[in-house]
Amino acid sequence: MEPIRLNKFISDSGVCSRREADKLIEQGRVTVNGKQPEVGAKVTAKDKIRVDGNLLEVDAVEPVYLLLNKPAGIETTTDRSQRDNIISFVNYPERIFPVGRLDKDSEGLIILTNDGDIVNKILRAGNKHEKEYIVTVDKPINQAFVEKMSNGVAILGVNTKKCFVEQLGANKFRIILTQGMNRQIRRMTETLGYEVQTLQRIRIMHLSLNKIPLGQWREMTGTEVAEMMRLVESSSKTEEGSSGKKANSSGKSTSTSGSKPKVRSGAGFSGKPSRSGSAHKSGGKSSSSAKRDKPKTSSSNRGSRGASKGNAGGRAGGRSGGKRR
């Protein structure tokens, strides 16, 4: 194993994203060979990396890719101490984290995975990966509103990129973005004198809600995973962040195959936590979880209580409901 950045090693283990790994390093919660490293340090398979005292080791880890229809009221955070966090809501039996964010008041499609590389590639605005939303506002819109939104609006000290906007009703429009600034749509509409009433993300790249009920999730099919890998395989090595005034980075990312780090032991970061005794039962692990190099089409997908049929032969599972706010 060639030396790689420590945040990538931690991310590949399924503990968290690279950005969150950097925070763990800054907080002194990571050690390399018994010493606290600096952000940006590089490691190899020979190093002993621990997170909160739990040892990570190199081993093959099967990638997981989930699609969730997030309800309003759920926080897109991996911090389980926060009320209504997305990880506790999904209650998946393995460690996963979300790709990007949907703010608490928004609902719709979000990807959850243990694949740190795919997180970085999808979030890079420079790669022009589309995200589509349906939005309602507090008063009627007109053609002038549509033109201003589509041509770019000044927020956070910069002009947003030109985008597709289509009026769907008196107070409703559809918008397709290729960037992901913090609360971008809400800030854009506020600048034009409107207030968002509802905001739903219905598509990320080729992935759509496709009959996933609100509050439920399903595993991505092999076909969906294969197409996602195709779309991100030429992902650029520079990155615009998904939040803040300017582009930010979370490190270089390249497509990987073969070995990935795995957590050896410890309740806090176990790679495959016990399914017994959980508050919300999840089904057995599907043999269809697609490998990144050769995705396989699924005949049965993992789910949890309240499962219902999803698209492309998948099953939507998970908790239904969740308080809407």
Summary of the structure (lengths in Angstrom):
residues: 325
radius of gyration: 19.9
end to end distance: 47.4
largest distance: 61.8
contacts: 1051
relative contact order: 0.19
helix: 18%
strand: 25%
